[in-house]
Amino acid sequence: MIVLRHPARAVRVADALRAAELSVFALPLTETELPRDVDAVLTGLAALARGEYRWLVVTSGNTVQALDTIGRARAVGLAAAVAAGGTRVAAVGAATARLLADAGVAVDLVPDDATSAGLLRTIGRGHERILLPQADLAPDDLRAGLTGLGWRVERIEAYRTVPYPAHPSRRVPGVVEDGVPPPLLVPGDVVGLAAAGVQPAVVFTAPSTVQQFRERLAAGPLAFHPVAIGPTTAAALRGQGWEPGATATGPTPSAIRAAVLEAFGTEPVTLPSGRPVSGSKGPPAGPAPAPPSVPTSAPTSAPTSAPTSAPTSAPPIGDQP
């Protein structure tokens, strides 16, 4: 089976799947880059330090990485800004909350339902200001929902989602998980698997990975069992005409494992349209690359060609924890 995430960020999921005697491979399709306007993030952090916001709402681990990377480069650390302003912090999901805690930020609210709807039900009504840093491709439902509850929301672009690999000088560092990473695949490997008759389960970790999967594997045909990490990604799969074989009940390794096992009991979908392939030949093995060094500054523009070095970040929006 294939996880659409960089190997360094797929270790925990891979361990859970290996425990179910599955062969696991990683295929990164998107990455996280610094925002177009870094100064807007710095302005937001400075306003946090002055106590101008009642809440900081964080929807993904990549937001934590981006804010902390930008802030530290300009001596405006995220933890220091939150503490100085006395701002309350809400995290959409336990994984994001853990990353905030690792960055020294105390978290005040984590909804049981790790979705935008869950946060809206938990945070309640208010009239003060909220800082909402998100990806450039993040849907507008959370901002609109908070505004509907009476809050004055300032949404800023914390990072951009780009096709893998990002430019090294603009890459936002991802979280590197301890353990043995799964082997790395490239899109051509997956097309080769299809030719060999493999029908893998594919774990889609965000809506952005759905689009990139279609665009970068269009050479198909490829029959596969789509697994959504959550409802937002499941909706993106259906938008492509792919009914998920299963949707994880949460973005945890155990929930993803249960969804993968469920999906293998369903009929595969095919990219592009055509007859599903059949067979059981296993995928090729190979070592996962080591994460690169972390950039500390952002240039004003990125080159038009992509580098070949392997990054450490992963799909940044939607259901990705």
Disulfide bonds with the S-S distance in Angstrom:
none
